[in-house]
Amino acid sequence: MKSWYQTFKLWCLDILPLTKDAIHVYIGFFCLLVALIVFRRRLGSYQALIPGLVLSISMEILDLRDGYPWSASVHDLVNTNLMPFVLVTLTRLRTFKV
């Protein structure tokens, strides 16, 4: 029997014409955007990455509880957080150039 979380994920995959990996990337960008707008952070602030990191870890805890392997969870964490991290880091590097 599937948990409510796995049922919800399958329902989302049925509605959205995206792969599981693409959905993780979109979630990461959405969390970054929310952090920038709601918490009024600058794009160069690593604090803007915290909501995406917290959400992705929470999602992966639920996946691990349902029996998914560690390797899949690490893969999903990277998919969710890599591009926002790169964007913030590139913004910081450009800002601090002398």
Rosetta silent file (secondary structure, phi, psi, omega in degrees, C-alpha in Angstrom):
SEQUENCE: MKSWYQTFKLWCLDILPLTKDAIHVYIGFFCLLVALIVFRRRLGSYQALIPGLVLSISMEILDLRDGYPWSASVHDLVNTNLMPFVLVTLTRLRTFKV
SCORE:     score description
SCORE:     0.000 S_00000001
   1 L     0.000  134.581 -178.378    0.000    0.000    0.000 S_00000001
   2 L   -84.436  147.596  176.321    1.314    3.432   -0.961 S_00000001
   3 L   -74.667  167.370  178.871    1.556    6.285    1.509 S_00000001
   4 H   -60.957  -34.408 -178.898   -0.416    9.491    1.016 S_00000001
   5 H   -67.479  -45.091  179.315    2.813   11.197   -0.074 S_00000001
   6 H   -65.986  -36.802  176.719    3.596    8.666   -2.807 S_00000001
   7 H   -63.500  -42.688  177.892   -0.027    8.848   -4.003 S_00000001
   8 H   -62.412  -43.023  178.883    0.253   12.651   -4.157 S_00000001
   9 H   -62.430  -43.254  178.455    3.509   12.438   -6.135 S_00000001
  10 H   -64.185  -38.137  177.175    1.953   10.045   -8.655 S_00000001
  11 H   -62.932  -43.011  178.082   -1.060   12.340   -8.996 S_00000001
  12 H   -63.383  -41.145  179.301    1.268   15.296   -9.707 S_00000001
  13 H   -65.905  -30.506  176.738    3.169   13.283  -12.315 S_00000001
  14 H   -69.718  -35.305 -176.557   -0.115   12.429  -14.031 S_00000001
  15 H   -81.796  -44.778 -175.758   -1.103   16.099  -14.246 S_00000001
  16 L   -88.087  133.399  179.598    2.252   17.687  -15.114 S_00000001
  17 L   -84.415   52.448 -177.772    3.895   16.755  -18.420 S_00000001
  18 L  -129.933  158.845  173.934    7.340   16.580  -16.781 S_00000001
  19 L   -80.627  167.790  178.197    9.732   13.900  -15.642 S_00000001
  20 H   -60.900  -41.325 -179.985   10.484   13.339  -11.965 S_00000001
  21 H   -64.221  -41.600  179.661   13.917   14.939  -12.375 S_00000001
  22 H   -64.563  -37.823  179.081   12.484   18.017  -14.076 S_00000001
  23 H   -63.049  -38.608  177.614    9.944   18.478  -11.304 S_00000001
  24 H   -63.220  -40.540  178.407   12.766   18.526   -8.750 S_00000001
  25 H   -63.130  -44.888  178.811   14.562   21.248  -10.719 S_00000001
  26 H   -63.332  -39.458  178.019   11.376   23.324  -10.883 S_00000001
  27 H   -61.869  -42.137  178.577   10.791   22.879   -7.152 S_00000001
  28 H   -61.501  -45.696  178.404   14.310   24.149   -6.458 S_00000001
  29 H   -66.564  -38.800  178.812   13.831   27.253   -8.596 S_00000001
  30 H   -62.701  -43.780  178.379   10.373   27.876   -7.115 S_00000001
  31 H   -63.357  -39.415  177.015   11.762   27.726   -3.567 S_00000001
  32 H   -63.146  -45.044  179.589   14.539   30.135   -4.512 S_00000001
  33 H   -61.870  -43.729  178.589   12.010   32.536   -6.033 S_00000001
  34 H   -62.243  -42.774  179.671    9.772   32.338   -2.952 S_00000001
  35 H   -63.213  -39.703  179.799   12.734   32.998   -0.663 S_00000001
  36 H   -66.736  -39.236 -176.264   13.766   36.019   -2.713 S_00000001
  37 H   -82.695  -53.300 -173.474   10.258   37.499   -2.729 S_00000001
  38 H   -71.862  -45.746 -177.202    8.796   36.534    0.647 S_00000001
  39 L   -91.104    0.918  177.237   11.921   36.825    2.770 S_00000001
  40 L    53.097   48.393  177.134   13.279   39.763    0.721 S_00000001
  41 L   -94.672  154.938  174.154   16.674   38.204    0.208 S_00000001
  42 L   -84.663  156.378 -178.921   19.099   39.202   -2.500 S_00000001
  43 L   -62.140  -26.475 -179.880   20.017   36.689   -5.174 S_00000001
  44 L   -83.664    6.536 -177.546   23.588   36.651   -3.871 S_00000001
  45 L   -95.444  124.409  176.978   22.495   35.499   -0.408 S_00000001
  46 H   -66.339  -19.579  177.370   23.069   31.875    0.497 S_00000001
  47 H   -64.049  -23.490  178.348   20.191   32.240    2.978 S_00000001
  48 H   -68.128  -14.733 -179.686   17.848   32.223   -0.032 S_00000001
  49 H   -86.179  -13.653 -174.292   18.780   28.546   -0.521 S_00000001
  50 H   -61.756  -46.351 -179.839   17.501   27.432    2.887 S_00000001
  51 H   -59.188  -41.057  178.592   13.796   26.940    1.956 S_00000001
  52 H   -65.455  -39.562  179.029   14.696   24.720   -1.015 S_00000001
  53 H   -66.029  -44.004  179.912   17.130   22.712    1.062 S_00000001
  54 H   -64.165  -45.264 -179.574   14.618   22.236    3.880 S_00000001
  55 H   -64.393  -43.517 -178.019   11.819   21.232    1.487 S_00000001
  56 H   -67.373  -37.641  176.858   13.996   18.811   -0.486 S_00000001
  57 H   -65.729  -40.801  178.279   15.322   17.138    2.667 S_00000001
  58 H   -61.917  -43.220  179.036   11.763   16.813    3.975 S_00000001
  59 H   -63.516  -39.684 -178.543   10.616   15.213    0.721 S_00000001
  60 H   -72.878  -30.185  173.905   13.515   12.784    0.773 S_00000001
  61 H   -62.349  -41.785  177.778   12.854   11.804    4.390 S_00000001
  62 H   -65.598  -38.720  177.134    9.339   10.820    3.296 S_00000001
  63 H   -64.647  -43.432  179.807   10.772    8.877    0.345 S_00000001
  64 H   -64.206  -36.940  177.879   13.252    7.045    2.578 S_00000001
  65 H   -62.608  -31.539 -179.655   10.455    6.206    5.003 S_00000001
  66 L   -89.001    6.829  172.314    8.595    4.609    2.087 S_00000001
  67 L    97.499   10.229  177.115   11.557    2.429    1.167 S_00000001
  68 L   -74.271  149.439 -177.449   13.310    4.360   -1.589 S_00000001
  69 L   -74.160  157.530  178.332   17.102    3.850   -1.759 S_00000001
  70 H   -58.592  -39.600 -176.641   19.633    6.378   -0.496 S_00000001
  71 H   -62.025  -36.873  177.669   21.112    6.821   -3.966 S_00000001
  72 H   -67.818  -36.862  179.505   17.766    8.027   -5.339 S_00000001
  73 H   -67.753  -42.117  177.481   17.442   10.489   -2.470 S_00000001
  74 H   -62.981  -42.792  178.122   20.914   11.926   -3.044 S_00000001
  75 H   -58.894  -44.729 -179.995   20.129   12.237   -6.755 S_00000001
  76 H   -67.814  -38.526  176.981   16.905   14.116   -5.970 S_00000001
  77 H   -61.686  -42.346  178.214   18.645   16.416   -3.474 S_00000001
  78 H   -65.940  -45.272  179.866   21.214   17.354   -6.105 S_00000001
  79 H   -59.460  -37.529 -176.838   18.530   17.888   -8.765 S_00000001
  80 H   -75.815  -36.657 -168.809   16.560   20.167   -6.475 S_00000001
  81 H  -109.262  -12.541 -173.921   19.392   22.282   -5.105 S_00000001
  82 H   -66.245  -51.851 -175.564   22.224   22.368   -7.647 S_00000001
  83 H   -66.027  -43.009  173.929   20.972   25.025  -10.075 S_00000001
  84 H   -59.722  -38.859  178.131   19.808   27.490   -7.377 S_00000001
  85 H   -63.428  -44.237  178.985   23.195   27.021   -5.667 S_00000001
  86 H   -62.911  -43.293 -179.694   25.064   27.668   -8.926 S_00000001
  87 H   -62.328  -45.710  178.413   22.948   30.755   -9.642 S_00000001
  88 H   -65.535  -42.451 -179.477   23.538   32.235   -6.185 S_00000001
  89 H   -64.604  -43.542  177.893   27.258   31.412   -6.309 S_00000001
  90 H   -63.486  -37.451  176.704   27.705   32.978   -9.747 S_00000001
  91 H   -64.567  -41.867  178.857   25.876   36.087   -8.552 S_00000001
  92 H   -65.756  -41.338  179.447   28.155   36.321   -5.519 S_00000001
  93 H   -63.468  -40.262 -179.992   31.295   35.869   -7.632 S_00000001
  94 H   -69.909  -36.080 -179.149   30.213   38.592  -10.007 S_00000001
  95 H   -69.543  -38.053 -174.325   29.290   40.921   -7.115 S_00000001
  96 L   -90.917    3.058  177.308   32.610   40.496   -5.291 S_00000001
  97 L   -66.836  139.836  179.738   34.839   40.938   -8.342 S_00000001
  98 L  -109.853    0.000    0.000   37.216   43.879   -8.001 S_00000001
